[in-house]
Amino acid sequence: MANILAIGEISGGALKKASKEVVSVGKKFGDVSAVLIGENASSLAKELIAFGADTIYTADIKEYAGDVYAKAIAELVKSKSIDIIFIPHSQTGREISARLGAVLNAGVISDAVELKDEGDSIIVKKPVYSGKCFVEMKAKSNPQIITIRPNSQGIVENAGAGNIENISVDMSSAKVKMLSFEAASSERIPLSEADIVISGGRGMKSGENFKLLEEFADQVKAGIGASRAAVDSDWVEHNLQVGQTGQTVSPNVYIAVGISGAIQHLAGMGSSKYIVAINKDPDAPIFKVATYGIVDDLFNVMPAFNEEIKKIRG
Ligand SMILES: Cc1cc2nc3c(=O)[nH]c(=O)nc-3n(C[C@H](O)[C@H](O)[C@H](O)COP(=O)(O)OP(=O)(O)OC[C@H]3O[C@@H](n4cnc5c(N)ncnc54)[C@H](O)[C@@H]3O)c2cc1C
């Protein structure tokens, strides 16, 4: 049985959904422990037990310092003889995985969308060339470090032993100090955690028209995204951009409204389970990847769509 460590994440004092996913994945491949460093870590740790964590190592720390976190995790990896490390493929996860790779002299494979057990190692499938192709890779080192695209694996309840142990993290050695943290103003579900994402593109014609998407999102608790064209037009905040130079999302349902489906956009949402496209151009490339497509003017479709959802939800 492989010895696995899942790295959890905390944001704004709450456990991120991707933490449960990496523990769930770990449980599939061996005995899984987890590490959680951040605000309220020791009380949030309990939430990971249901997904398979046998031991959760915690450190209650308010500040973030990638170098210090990685050093503390590396010590744990060495002392517990960890074979495989699973990390969410988030901003923080990318930093921690790279630092861990350097400290442990270990192979790092990022952005896994599929994983196969091959005895002593894991075969990782990941997108390359903006999602145009997939490659299969395996790390030849021990430990192996793998970042997992949020929402790509799902979460399965399968309880672990659930011991919680405190570890020490020496913040005084941090080389960079975080001076302030400003959360994005939106109260909506973060894009990377949403089960449903609805995104608007240049076809929306104005920021005002994004109200049509907000109306839908409010009813089904969806995240709102956008193409770069919409962001560059200042219709929505940059942190909503989906794609190669924006966020990568992998929801159950991705609804692209007035988005052509440029390769750079597909790079950020191509692994969504179901893709719905609303576009008046039947030749728009988005229809090549869409599970369901509606060829019509979005200003006809969205109000009708919202009305129908309202009826269904009573
Ligand atoms: C290095 C690089 C990185 C990039 N990174 C990103 C990225 O991260 N994310 C990203 O999105 N793009 C990115 N781009 C830009 C990308 O190439 C496209 O330009 C962009 O995605 C186009 O956005 P769009 O689909 O909204 O606009 P368009 O391509 O102009 O498409 C608008 C669509 O709306 C449809 N439409 C118009 N009116 C209506 C209507 N009334 N009803 C229904 N449909 C309508 C049109 O038929 C059209 O298909 C990047 C480009 C480069 C070069």
PDBQT file of the ligand as one rigid body, heavy atoms in Angstrom, charges set to zero:
ROOT
HETATM    1  C1  LIG A 401      -1.797  34.391 -25.635  1.00  0.00    +0.000 C 
HETATM    2  C2  LIG A 401      -3.301  34.472 -25.619  1.00  0.00    +0.000 A 
HETATM    3  C3  LIG A 401      -3.948  34.102 -24.466  1.00  0.00    +0.000 A 
HETATM    4  C4  LIG A 401      -5.342  34.161 -24.410  1.00  0.00    +0.000 A 
HETATM    5  N1  LIG A 401      -5.992  33.771 -23.264  1.00  0.00    +0.000 NA
HETATM    6  C5  LIG A 401      -7.341  33.724 -23.250  1.00  0.00    +0.000 A 
HETATM    7  C6  LIG A 401      -8.047  33.253 -22.108  1.00  0.00    +0.000 A 
HETATM    8  O1  LIG A 401      -7.480  32.922 -21.079  1.00  0.00    +0.000 OA
HETATM    9  N2  LIG A 401      -9.401  33.212 -22.174  1.00  0.00    +0.000 N 
HETATM   10  C7  LIG A 401     -10.103  33.580 -23.271  1.00  0.00    +0.000 A 
HETATM   11  O2  LIG A 401     -11.334  33.503 -23.257  1.00  0.00    +0.000 OA
HETATM   12  N3  LIG A 401      -9.451  34.048 -24.363  1.00  0.00    +0.000 NA
HETATM   13  C8  LIG A 401      -8.109  34.138 -24.371  1.00  0.00    +0.000 A 
HETATM   14  N4  LIG A 401      -7.480  34.642 -25.463  1.00  0.00    +0.000 N 
HETATM   15  C9  LIG A 401      -8.290  35.288 -26.501  1.00  0.00    +0.000 C 
HETATM   16  C10 LIG A 401      -8.930  34.312 -27.477  1.00  0.00    +0.000 C 
HETATM   17  O3  LIG A 401      -8.029  34.032 -28.529  1.00  0.00    +0.000 OA
HETATM   18  C11 LIG A 401     -10.226  34.900 -28.055  1.00  0.00    +0.000 C 
HETATM   19  O4  LIG A 401      -9.915  36.137 -28.658  1.00  0.00    +0.000 OA
HETATM   20  C12 LIG A 401     -11.324  35.115 -27.031  1.00  0.00    +0.000 C 
HETATM   21  O5  LIG A 401     -11.522  33.940 -26.288  1.00  0.00    +0.000 OA
HETATM   22  C13 LIG A 401     -12.599  35.474 -27.760  1.00  0.00    +0.000 C 
HETATM   23  O6  LIG A 401     -13.603  35.732 -26.832  1.00  0.00    +0.000 OA
HETATM   24  P1  LIG A 401     -15.121  35.546 -27.255  1.00  0.00    +0.000 P 
HETATM   25  O7  LIG A 401     -15.378  34.136 -27.638  1.00  0.00    +0.000 OA
HETATM   26  O8  LIG A 401     -15.943  36.127 -26.167  1.00  0.00    +0.000 OA
HETATM   27  O9  LIG A 401     -15.273  36.545 -28.496  1.00  0.00    +0.000 OA
HETATM   28  P2  LIG A 401     -15.450  36.226 -30.030  1.00  0.00    +0.000 P 
HETATM   29  O10 LIG A 401     -14.430  35.279 -30.527  1.00  0.00    +0.000 OA
HETATM   30  O11 LIG A 401     -15.584  37.534 -30.709  1.00  0.00    +0.000 OA
HETATM   31  O12 LIG A 401     -16.843  35.459 -30.076  1.00  0.00    +0.000 OA
HETATM   32  C14 LIG A 401     -18.058  36.050 -29.760  1.00  0.00    +0.000 C 
HETATM   33  C15 LIG A 401     -19.129  35.017 -30.087  1.00  0.00    +0.000 C 
HETATM   34  O13 LIG A 401     -20.382  35.517 -29.695  1.00  0.00    +0.000 OA
HETATM   35  C16 LIG A 401     -21.352  35.126 -30.677  1.00  0.00    +0.000 C 
HETATM   36  N5  LIG A 401     -22.450  36.090 -30.583  1.00  0.00    +0.000 N 
HETATM   37  C17 LIG A 401     -22.416  37.421 -30.869  1.00  0.00    +0.000 A 
HETATM   38  N6  LIG A 401     -23.620  37.981 -30.621  1.00  0.00    +0.000 NA
HETATM   39  C18 LIG A 401     -24.423  36.966 -30.176  1.00  0.00    +0.000 A 
HETATM   40  C19 LIG A 401     -25.784  36.906 -29.759  1.00  0.00    +0.000 A 
HETATM   41  N7  LIG A 401     -26.560  38.001 -29.728  1.00  0.00    +0.000 N 
HETATM   42  N8  LIG A 401     -26.281  35.699 -29.408  1.00  0.00    +0.000 NA
HETATM   43  C20 LIG A 401     -25.514  34.572 -29.428  1.00  0.00    +0.000 A 
HETATM   44  N9  LIG A 401     -24.226  34.583 -29.801  1.00  0.00    +0.000 NA
HETATM   45  C21 LIG A 401     -23.683  35.766 -30.165  1.00  0.00    +0.000 A 
HETATM   46  C22 LIG A 401     -20.608  35.186 -31.995  1.00  0.00    +0.000 C 
HETATM   47  O14 LIG A 401     -21.239  34.348 -32.944  1.00  0.00    +0.000 OA
HETATM   48  C23 LIG A 401     -19.212  34.696 -31.583  1.00  0.00    +0.000 C 
HETATM   49  O15 LIG A 401     -19.088  33.291 -31.779  1.00  0.00    +0.000 OA
HETATM   50  C24 LIG A 401      -6.093  34.609 -25.534  1.00  0.00    +0.000 A 
HETATM   51  C25 LIG A 401      -5.394  34.960 -26.692  1.00  0.00    +0.000 A 
HETATM   52  C26 LIG A 401      -4.030  34.904 -26.737  1.00  0.00    +0.000 A 
HETATM   53  C27 LIG A 401      -3.323  35.278 -28.015  1.00  0.00    +0.000 C 
ENDROOT
TORSDOF 0
